[in-house]
Amino acid sequence: MNRRDLIMGGGLLTAAAAAFALTPRKRLVLLGDRDIDSIVPNTLGDWKSVPSDAFVLPKSPGSLADRLYSQTLTRLYMSPTSAPVMLVIAYGAMQNDLLQLHRPEVCYAAVGFNIANSRARSVSLAGGATLPVRELEARSDLRTEAISYWTRIGDDLPLDGREQRAVKLRQQMAGYLSDGVLVRMSTIADPTPAVYAALARFGSQMLQAIKPADRDVLIGRPLARRMSA
């Protein structure tokens, strides 16, 4: 065997070792055998859920997203003191290179909405905890939606697609794959600061209404513990 063959063989062995090291061997599944629909109450303070079909959903039958999300909750919450809130929670049991959370910027654009004014925000929770969310506007010829959402992958709460990819890579290098959830709140209204403040209050009140033992499903274990401290 000549020197060139040795170098090539060594390179192949190094690549194989790196691929083996990056192969996840563990799973982090926070949902377990629970059901998203049973975790979130139908009544949240003065908000009560009512039937509706006005949702822009992150999946359609037979699509890649349909393979990703094993559970999806859609509810319209009405309140006598605030604008209606559309809640969508989409859960996927595995986040890998093929199957990953579809952020609202993607699914709204796919059905003809223009996305604008995307920005990060922190929502105050019980116990002095803060939840990182993203706010954006979705506009079409038919309606305008103010949207506030967050994503959880394992115990991480990535704020954008770049962070989401970095989280997946870091978890992969640590040797595990996680489940993931997208929590989206929106209302059909001009996206004013007051509207986003109402969405933030709704999100905070929803998490407060969920049993402490179930909050990790939506926000991860560290933040759920801080809420209960």
N, C-alpha and C positions, 0 to 999 in steps of 0.2 A: 504494500500500500504506500503510495507516494504522499508527499507532504500536503498536496492540494486535497487529496481524498480525506486525509486526517482532519484538515481544517473544516471541510464541508461536513464531515461526520460529526465533529464536535459541535458545529453550529446547529445541526439537526437535533442533537441530543439536548442542547441548551433550550431550543424552542419547545421540544417535547416536555422538558421539565417545567418550563414556565407555564405551558398550557395545563399541565397536571396540577400545578400549584394554584391556578386560577379557577379550577373546576370546583364549584360549590358542592359541599358534602353534607351541609346541614340546612334546616329550614327554620325560619322564625315566622310562626303563624299566630298572630294575636287574637284573631277571631275565634279559633277553635271550632267547637260545634254550635256556637251561638248563631242567631239569626238577626241580621241587621234590622229587619222590620220590628222585631220584638224589643230591641234595645232602645229605640227612639220612641218616646211617648207621643200619642196622638194629640195631647194637650200640653202646651208649653206656656205656662202663665196664662195670659189672655189670648194666646194664639190657639186655634183649634183647626185640625186638618179637615179638609173637605175634598170631594172628588174633583179631578181636573184632567184635561188632556192637552194642556197648553205648553208642554215641556219640550225643550230641545235636549234630546238624550245623547249620551256619549256612545251609544251602540245602536246597531240595527240588525235584524235577523240575518244570520249567515256571514256577517262582517268579521274582520279581525278583532274588533272591539267586543263583538258578541262572544268570541272565544275567551277574551280576557276577563270579562266581568261575570263572576259566578253568582253575584247577588246585586240587585239594583232596587233602591227605594226611591219612589217619587211621591211627593205630597205637596199639596197647596195648603198653606196655613193662613187663616183669616183672623184678623184682630179688629175690634171696634176702635182702636186707637192708632193703628198703623196700617200702612199699605200691605196688601197680600204678599206673602213670601213663598216662592217656589223652592222647595228643597229637593235636591237630587243627591243621593249617596250611592256611589258605584264601588263595589268591592271586587278585587281580583286576588285569587289565592296565591299567585306566583308572579313576581316581577323579574323578567329576564330580558335578553336583548330583543326577543321577538314580541313578547307580551308585556306591555308597560302602560301605565296610566295615560289616558288621553286627556290632556288639559283642555279647558273650555276654549282657549284660543284656537285650538285645532277643530273641535267638533262644531263650534258655532260658525267658523269660517267655511266649513265643509257644506253647510246648508245655506250659504249666501249672506251671512252677517259680516259686516266690517267691524274689526276690533280696534279700539282706540283707548288711549290714556290708561295703560296698564301700570300699576304701581303697587309696591309692597306696603303693608300696614301691620301694626301689632294690635291685637284685640285683647283687652284686659279680661282676665278670668278670676274666679275665686282663688283665695289663697295667695294673691299677689302674682299668679302665673300670667304669662302673656303668650298668645297664640299668633304665629306668623301667618298672615293671609295675603292673598293677592286680590286687588280690586281692578275691574276693567269695565269698559262699555262695549256692548254689542248692538250694532244698529243695522236695520234692514229697512226696506220700503214699507214694511207692515208695522214694525214696532221697534222700540228701543228698550234694552234691558240693562239695568245696573246689576253687576255680578260681583260677588265676593266668594272666594273659595280657598280651600287648602287641600294639600295632599299629604298623605302619610305613607311612607315606605319603611316597614319595620318600625323602629322607634324614631326615625328621622322625618322631618317636615320640610321637604325642599320647596323653595319659593318659585322656582322657574325651571324650565327644561334643562338648563345647564347644571343647576344644582341636582336635579333629579338624576341625570346621567352620572354625576360625580358620586352621588350616594350609592347608586347601584354598583359602580365600579369598586368603591371602598368596601361595600358589603361582600362583593364577589371575592375581592382579595382577602377578606377575612374568612372566606370559606363557607358562606351561607347565602341563601336566597330568602327573601321576605315576601309576606303578603303586602297588599297595598290598598288604599282607599282614597277616593276623591269625594270631598264634601263641598257641594256647591249650593249657594243661596243666591236668589236673584229676585228682582221685582221689575215689572213693566212700568217704568217711570223715567223721567229725566234724571240723569245721574248727578244729583246734587249732593253736597256734603251731608245734608240731613238724611237723605235716602241711604247713603252708605253707613251713617251712624246707626240707623234703624236696623240694617242688616247685621252690623256688629253686635247690637243688643240681642238680636234674635239668636245669633250663633252662641253668644255667651249664655243666654238663658237656656238654650237647648242642652248645652253641655252640663249646665248646673242641674237640669232636670233628669239627666241620665244617671242611673245608679253608678256610684263611684267605682264599683268593680267592673263596669262595662266601658268606662270612658277610654281605656287604653285602645280599644278597637278603632276609635276615631282620631285620637291625638297621640298615641304612643304611651308607653309606661312612665317615662320620666315626667312628662307634663301632667299626666293623670295623677301621679303621686303628689306633685306640687299643688294641684287643685285641692287635694284632700288634706294637705298638711295643716 
